[in-house]
Amino acid sequence: MRSTGRERFFRGGWNTLEPGDLCILVDGTTWSGLPVYDVVQARGLSSLGESPGGATVIWAVSSPYPPYKADPKANIGALSAGQTTPLIAPDAFQLQLNELVQARFKLKLIDTAAGSGAKVDNFDLTAYLPGASLYWGTTQTPAPLNARMQLPDPADAIALPVQDANMSLPSAYAQDDGFLYAETTEMFWQYNIIPQFILKWNGAYLTPAGIAVALEVQGYDYILRERAPGTQNRTAVVGGVSINVPDGVSQDDIVPVPVQALAGSSARGQ
C-alpha cells in the first residue's frame, strides 16, 4: 500500500504495479543514481509468441509442423540423453523503449507425432537474465522449471493436433487456472534486458521426431516514464539502492522492481 493510503489490488495472487505508481528498476549492478519512473500504463498480457494460443516455441527437433511456428531465436536440432541447448533469448520477449514486463511461465510439449513417446517431464527449463545468476533458484542451487510444478493440463499427456484438428480432452481441468502454481517462475524484465533460457532433455534416448517445446506466458505489461531528477538534493535508500528522490515525492511511494536475479521476488513497496 502506498503512503497515500490508496489500496493496492492483488489480482489472482499477483503483486502488480498500477498507473500512478513510482518505481525504480533494480538490476543488481548499480547501487546509486537510478532513475525513478512513473507507471503511465498497465495492462494484462494475453500471450507472447506466434504459435497457436500465443505459445513461444523455443526448441524443436526440426522446423515445427504447421500451424506451429518456432521463434526466430529458437534452437533447432535433436537432443541426446542429458543434453542441453545453448542460451535461447526469444525475439517474442523483446520490448519497446520504456517497457517493463512482469511474467510467469509454463512449459509445454508440442507433439504432433502421436505416439512418439516424448514426455513433458523429460524437459527442464532454467531461466537467466544477462549478467545475472540463474533465476528461480540461488547461485548455488539451480531450480529448473519442470511440468510437474504445474497444474495438470491435457496437453501434457497427449499429442497436440495437426492442422485443422482439435486437441482432445479440451475440457479437462477447465475449473483450474493452469498458472495457479506459477508464482515461483515470476520475473520482471525491461526494454534493454531480455531473459534467456536453457532447455535440458532428461530422456534416455535421442529426442523423437515431431516434437517441440514452447513457453506459455501470463503477466502484465507496463509503460514507464522517467521522472525528472530532484532539485532539493534529497537522497534515500530504496530497495538497497541510493537514489535522488524527485521533488514532491515520498520515498515510501517508490516501488523497487527486481529486473535481475532476485528469485521469487515481486514488486513490493518499501
LUMVEXTI-454179 format. One record per residue (C-alpha): x, y, z; residue in one letter. Coordinates in Angstrom, 2 decimals. Each point is the difference from the previous one (the first is absolute). Example, Ala and Ser with C-alpha at 12.3 -4.5 7.8 and 13.67 -1.06 7.14 Angstrom:
<sites>
px: 12.30, py: -4.50, pz: 7.80, aa: A
px: 1.37, py: 3.44, pz: -0.66, aa: S
</sites>
This chain:
<sites>
px: 0.00, py: 0.00, pz: 0.00, aa: M
px: 1.32, py: 3.42, pz: -0.89, aa: R
px: 0.44, py: 2.66, pz: 2.66, aa: S
px: -2.93, py: 1.88, pz: -1.55, aa: T
px: -2.23, py: -2.76, pz: 1.36, aa: G
px: -1.15, py: -1.12, pz: -3.46, aa: R
px: -0.89, py: -3.67, pz: -0.02, aa: E
px: 2.14, py: -2.30, pz: -2.08, aa: R
px: -1.71, py: -2.73, pz: -1.99, aa: F
px: 1.24, py: -3.58, pz: 0.20, aa: F
px: -1.34, py: -1.67, pz: -3.12, aa: R
px: 0.10, py: -3.77, pz: 0.22, aa: G
px: 2.99, py: 0.07, pz: 2.35, aa: G
px: 1.88, py: 2.54, pz: -2.12, aa: W
px: 1.68, py: 2.92, pz: 1.75, aa: N
px: -0.30, py: 2.41, pz: -2.89, aa: T
px: 0.94, py: 3.55, pz: -0.83, aa: L
px: -2.77, py: 2.45, pz: -0.87, aa: E
px: -0.24, py: 3.25, pz: -1.96, aa: P
px: 1.13, py: 2.77, pz: 2.32, aa: G
px: 2.59, py: -2.13, pz: 1.78, aa: D
px: 3.63, py: 1.03, pz: 0.19, aa: L
px: 2.76, py: -2.59, pz: -0.37, aa: C
px: 3.70, py: -0.58, pz: -0.45, aa: I
px: 1.44, py: -2.93, pz: -1.98, aa: L
px: 2.54, py: -1.80, pz: 2.18, aa: V
px: 2.33, py: -2.13, pz: -2.11, aa: D
px: 2.63, py: -0.84, pz: 2.62, aa: G
px: 2.81, py: 1.83, pz: -1.81, aa: T
px: -0.58, py: 3.65, pz: 1.00, aa: T
px: -0.34, py: 1.11, pz: 3.59, aa: W
px: -0.57, py: 3.72, pz: -0.47, aa: S
px: -1.45, py: 2.50, pz: -2.43, aa: G
px: -2.82, py: -2.14, pz: -1.42, aa: L
px: -2.81, py: 1.96, pz: -1.71, aa: P
px: -3.48, py: 0.01, pz: 1.46, aa: V
px: -2.82, py: -0.90, pz: -2.40, aa: Y
px: -3.70, py: 0.79, pz: -0.09, aa: D
px: -2.20, py: -2.93, pz: -1.01, aa: V
px: -2.18, py: 1.60, pz: -2.68, aa: V
px: -1.67, py: -3.13, pz: -1.37, aa: Q
px: -0.67, py: -3.54, pz: 1.23, aa: A
px: -1.73, py: -2.82, pz: -1.83, aa: R
px: -0.30, py: -3.75, pz: 0.19, aa: G
px: 1.99, py: -2.05, pz: -2.49, aa: L
px: -2.13, py: -2.39, pz: -2.02, aa: S
px: 2.96, py: -1.88, pz: -1.48, aa: S
px: 3.52, py: 0.24, pz: -1.38, aa: L
px: 0.79, py: -1.99, pz: -3.13, aa: G
px: -1.31, py: -0.82, pz: -3.46, aa: E
px: -1.06, py: -3.64, pz: 0.34, aa: S
px: -3.65, py: -0.92, pz: 0.70, aa: P
px: -1.15, py: 1.37, pz: 3.33, aa: G
px: 2.97, py: 2.34, pz: 0.12, aa: G
px: 2.54, py: -2.65, pz: 0.96, aa: A
px: 3.66, py: 0.83, pz: -0.56, aa: T
px: 1.77, py: -3.00, pz: -1.52, aa: V
px: 3.58, py: 0.11, pz: 1.29, aa: I
px: 1.24, py: -3.41, pz: -1.18, aa: W
px: -0.93, py: -2.63, pz: -2.58, aa: A
px: 1.60, py: -3.14, pz: -1.43, aa: V
px: -0.59, py: 1.51, pz: -3.44, aa: S
px: -2.13, py: 2.83, pz: -1.35, aa: S
px: -3.40, py: -0.43, pz: 1.69, aa: P
px: -2.92, py: -1.27, pz: -2.04, aa: Y
px: -2.71, py: 2.55, pz: -0.84, aa: P
px: -1.67, py: 1.80, pz: 1.64, aa: P
px: 2.81, py: 0.11, pz: 2.56, aa: Y
px: 2.81, py: 2.46, pz: -0.60, aa: K
px: 3.38, py: 0.19, pz: 1.70, aa: A
px: 1.19, py: 3.30, pz: 1.42, aa: D
px: 2.74, py: 1.51, pz: -2.22, aa: P
px: 2.51, py: -0.57, pz: 2.82, aa: K
px: -1.18, py: -3.53, pz: 0.80, aa: A
px: 2.49, py: -2.84, pz: 0.11, aa: N
px: -0.61, py: -2.64, pz: -2.69, aa: I
px: 1.51, py: -3.48, pz: 0.16, aa: G
px: -0.36, py: -3.33, pz: 1.79, aa: A
px: 1.33, py: -0.39, pz: 3.56, aa: L
px: 1.76, py: -3.10, pz: 1.26, aa: S
px: -0.45, py: -1.37, pz: 3.53, aa: A
px: 0.88, py: 2.65, pz: 2.57, aa: G
px: 0.79, py: 2.66, pz: -2.62, aa: Q
px: -0.82, py: 3.68, pz: 0.45, aa: T
px: -0.64, py: 2.72, pz: -2.56, aa: T
px: 2.06, py: 3.18, pz: -0.30, aa: P
px: -1.43, py: 3.13, pz: 1.60, aa: L
px: -3.24, py: 0.97, pz: -1.76, aa: I
px: -1.19, py: 3.64, pz: 0.08, aa: A
px: -3.39, py: 0.01, pz: -1.78, aa: P
px: -0.83, py: 2.90, pz: -2.28, aa: D
px: -3.57, py: -0.20, pz: 1.36, aa: A
px: 1.29, py: 1.35, pz: 3.32, aa: F
px: 1.63, py: 3.11, pz: -1.47, aa: Q
px: -1.57, py: 3.22, pz: 1.32, aa: L
px: -0.37, py: 3.56, pz: -1.19, aa: Q
px: 1.73, py: 3.00, pz: 1.57, aa: L
px: -1.21, py: 0.70, pz: 3.54, aa: N
px: -1.93, py: -3.27, pz: 0.15, aa: E
px: 0.05, py: -2.40, pz: 2.96, aa: L
px: -1.50, py: -3.49, pz: 0.22, aa: V
px: -0.94, py: -2.09, pz: 3.04, aa: Q
px: -0.60, py: -3.60, pz: -1.05, aa: A
px: -0.43, py: -3.61, pz: 1.10, aa: R
px: 0.78, py: -3.05, pz: -2.12, aa: F
px: -1.31, py: -3.46, pz: -0.83, aa: K
px: 1.91, py: -2.64, pz: -1.92, aa: L
px: -1.94, py: -1.68, pz: -2.83, aa: K
px: 0.79, py: -3.00, pz: -2.16, aa: L
px: -1.15, py: 0.15, pz: -3.61, aa: I
px: -0.23, py: -3.54, pz: -1.37, aa: D
px: -1.48, py: -0.21, pz: -3.48, aa: T
px: 1.34, py: -3.52, pz: -0.42, aa: A
px: -2.60, py: -2.03, pz: 1.92, aa: A
px: 1.58, py: -2.80, pz: 1.95, aa: G
px: 3.52, py: 1.41, pz: -0.15, aa: S
px: 0.50, py: -0.91, pz: 3.64, aa: G
px: 1.23, py: 3.50, pz: 0.95, aa: A
px: -0.81, py: 1.02, pz: 3.57, aa: K
px: -0.21, py: 3.60, pz: 1.12, aa: V
px: 1.60, py: -0.97, pz: 3.32, aa: D
px: 3.17, py: -0.86, pz: -1.91, aa: N
px: 0.62, py: 3.71, pz: -0.58, aa: F
px: 1.37, py: 2.53, pz: 2.48, aa: D
px: 0.14, py: 3.73, pz: -0.66, aa: L
px: 2.38, py: 2.39, pz: 1.76, aa: T
px: -0.33, py: 3.76, pz: -0.42, aa: A
px: 2.76, py: 2.60, pz: 0.04, aa: Y
px: 0.25, py: 3.74, pz: -0.40, aa: L
px: 3.13, py: 1.52, pz: -1.52, aa: P
px: 2.70, py: 0.56, pz: 2.57, aa: G
px: -2.03, py: -1.77, pz: 2.69, aa: A
px: 0.01, py: -3.30, pz: 1.79, aa: S
px: -2.54, py: -2.58, pz: -1.05, aa: L
px: -3.59, py: 0.82, pz: 0.80, aa: Y
px: -2.55, py: -2.00, pz: 2.07, aa: W
px: 2.76, py: -1.26, pz: 2.29, aa: G
px: 3.19, py: 1.25, pz: 1.65, aa: T
px: 3.53, py: 0.45, pz: -1.20, aa: T
px: 0.86, py: -3.31, pz: 1.66, aa: Q
px: -3.12, py: -2.06, pz: -0.72, aa: T
px: -1.56, py: -0.07, pz: -3.48, aa: P
px: -3.79, py: -0.07, pz: -0.01, aa: A
px: -1.22, py: -1.00, pz: -3.46, aa: P
px: -3.66, py: 0.14, pz: -0.95, aa: L
px: -1.52, py: -3.42, pz: -0.64, aa: N
px: -3.60, py: -0.70, pz: -1.04, aa: A
px: -0.70, py: -1.87, pz: 3.23, aa: R
px: -0.01, py: 3.40, pz: 1.73, aa: M
px: -3.01, py: 0.96, pz: -2.11, aa: Q
px: -3.64, py: -0.94, pz: 0.33, aa: L
px: -0.90, py: -2.94, pz: -2.25, aa: P
px: -0.72, py: 0.95, pz: -3.57, aa: D
px: -1.30, py: -2.41, pz: -2.64, aa: P
px: 2.68, py: 1.19, pz: -2.39, aa: A
px: 2.63, py: -1.39, pz: 2.39, aa: D
px: -1.15, py: -3.56, pz: -0.63, aa: A
px: -1.27, py: -0.08, pz: -3.58, aa: I
px: 1.30, py: 0.88, pz: -3.43, aa: A
px: -1.03, py: 3.47, pz: -1.08, aa: L
px: -2.07, py: 0.12, pz: -3.18, aa: P
px: 1.09, py: 0.31, pz: -3.57, aa: V
px: -1.38, py: 2.93, pz: -1.95, aa: Q
px: -3.82, py: 0.21, pz: -0.20, aa: D
px: -0.51, py: -2.44, pz: 2.87, aa: A
px: -1.11, py: 0.59, pz: 3.58, aa: N
px: 2.03, py: -0.98, pz: 3.04, aa: M
px: -1.73, py: -2.83, pz: 1.83, aa: S
px: -1.26, py: 0.43, pz: 3.58, aa: L
px: -0.32, py: 3.79, pz: -0.34, aa: P
px: -2.18, py: 0.21, pz: 3.10, aa: S
px: 2.28, py: -1.92, pz: 2.36, aa: A
px: 0.96, py: 2.07, pz: 3.06, aa: Y
px: -2.02, py: 2.92, pz: -1.35, aa: A
px: -0.87, py: 0.96, pz: 3.56, aa: Q
px: 3.64, py: 0.74, pz: 0.84, aa: D
px: 2.32, py: 2.83, pz: -0.95, aa: D
px: 2.99, py: -1.58, pz: -1.69, aa: G
px: 2.22, py: 2.75, pz: 1.42, aa: F
px: -1.16, py: -0.56, pz: 3.59, aa: L
px: 3.40, py: -1.26, pz: 1.16, aa: Y
px: 2.09, py: 2.11, pz: -2.33, aa: A
px: 0.90, py: 2.72, pz: 2.51, aa: E
px: 3.43, py: -1.61, pz: 0.46, aa: T
px: 0.75, py: 0.67, pz: -3.68, aa: T
px: -0.78, py: 3.71, pz: 0.20, aa: E
px: 2.50, py: 2.56, pz: -1.20, aa: M
px: 0.25, py: 3.52, pz: -1.38, aa: F
px: 1.98, py: 1.20, pz: -2.98, aa: W
px: 0.38, py: 3.40, pz: -1.63, aa: Q
px: 0.48, py: 1.32, pz: -3.52, aa: Y
px: 3.79, py: -0.28, pz: -0.04, aa: N
px: 0.15, py: -3.43, pz: 1.68, aa: I
px: -1.49, py: -3.24, pz: -1.27, aa: I
px: -0.24, py: -3.31, pz: 1.88, aa: P
px: 1.91, py: -2.97, pz: -1.35, aa: Q
px: -0.81, py: -3.68, pz: 0.43, aa: F
px: 1.78, py: -3.33, pz: -0.05, aa: I
px: -2.02, py: -3.15, pz: -0.70, aa: L
px: 1.21, py: -3.41, pz: 1.18, aa: K
px: -1.17, py: -3.38, pz: -1.32, aa: W
px: 0.00, py: -2.67, pz: 2.72, aa: N
px: -1.18, py: -2.85, pz: -2.20, aa: G
px: 2.04, py: -3.18, pz: -0.37, aa: A
px: 0.08, py: 0.18, pz: -3.80, aa: Y
px: 0.21, py: 2.56, pz: -2.81, aa: L
px: -3.00, py: 2.33, pz: -0.13, aa: T
px: -2.66, py: -1.52, pz: -2.28, aa: P
px: -1.02, py: 1.68, pz: -3.25, aa: A
px: -2.97, py: 2.34, pz: -0.16, aa: G
px: 0.30, py: 1.60, pz: 3.43, aa: I
px: 0.68, py: 3.52, pz: 1.19, aa: A
px: -0.06, py: 1.94, pz: 3.27, aa: V
px: -1.78, py: 3.29, pz: 0.53, aa: A
px: -0.40, py: 2.54, pz: 2.78, aa: L
px: -3.41, py: 1.31, pz: 0.97, aa: E
px: 0.04, py: 3.37, pz: 1.73, aa: V
px: -2.40, py: 1.81, pz: 2.29, aa: Q
px: 0.66, py: 3.44, pz: 1.38, aa: G
px: -0.15, py: 3.76, pz: -0.17, aa: Y
px: 1.56, py: 2.60, pz: -2.26, aa: D
px: 0.90, py: 3.50, pz: 1.22, aa: Y
px: 0.98, py: 3.21, pz: -1.76, aa: I
px: 2.36, py: 2.19, pz: 2.03, aa: L
px: 0.94, py: 3.68, pz: -0.17, aa: R
px: 3.16, py: 1.24, pz: 1.66, aa: E
px: -0.64, py: 2.59, pz: 2.72, aa: R
px: 2.22, py: 3.09, pz: -0.01, aa: A
px: 2.77, py: -0.16, pz: 2.62, aa: P
px: -0.63, py: 1.89, pz: 3.21, aa: G
px: 1.44, py: 3.46, pz: 0.51, aa: T
px: -0.10, py: -0.04, pz: 3.81, aa: Q
px: 2.87, py: -2.50, pz: 0.35, aa: N
px: -2.14, py: -2.45, pz: 1.95, aa: R
px: 1.45, py: -3.49, pz: -0.02, aa: T
px: -1.43, py: -3.24, pz: 1.33, aa: A
px: 0.74, py: -3.71, pz: -0.06, aa: V
px: -2.79, py: -1.94, pz: -1.73, aa: V
px: 0.34, py: -3.72, pz: -0.63, aa: G
px: 3.66, py: 0.17, pz: 1.04, aa: G
px: 0.74, py: 2.73, pz: -2.55, aa: V
px: 0.88, py: 3.62, pz: 0.73, aa: S
px: -2.11, py: 2.31, pz: -2.15, aa: I
px: -0.66, py: 3.69, pz: -0.49, aa: N
px: -3.65, py: 0.45, pz: 1.01, aa: V
px: -2.01, py: 2.13, pz: -2.49, aa: P
px: -1.64, py: 3.16, pz: 1.27, aa: D
px: -3.42, py: -0.45, pz: 1.58, aa: G
px: 0.46, py: -3.75, pz: 0.45, aa: V
px: 0.09, py: -2.10, pz: 3.15, aa: S
px: 2.65, py: -2.71, pz: -0.04, aa: Q
px: -2.67, py: -2.33, pz: 1.45, aa: D
px: -1.88, py: 0.20, pz: -3.31, aa: D
px: 2.91, py: -1.33, pz: -2.09, aa: I
px: -0.28, py: -3.72, pz: -0.82, aa: V
px: 3.27, py: -1.88, pz: -0.68, aa: P
px: -0.45, py: -2.43, pz: -2.90, aa: V
px: 2.58, py: -2.82, pz: -0.34, aa: P
px: 0.95, py: -0.33, pz: -3.65, aa: V
px: 2.86, py: -2.35, pz: 0.75, aa: Q
px: 0.36, py: -3.24, pz: 1.91, aa: A
px: -1.91, py: 0.48, pz: 3.23, aa: L
px: -1.74, py: -3.36, pz: -0.09, aa: A
px: -3.60, py: -0.10, pz: 1.16, aa: G
px: -0.21, py: 3.79, pz: 0.34, aa: S
px: -2.85, py: 2.24, pz: -1.04, aa: S
px: -0.51, py: 3.75, pz: 0.17, aa: A
px: -0.57, py: 1.11, pz: 3.57, aa: R
px: -0.06, py: 3.44, pz: 1.54, aa: G
px: 2.70, py: 0.64, pz: 2.55, aa: Q
</sites>
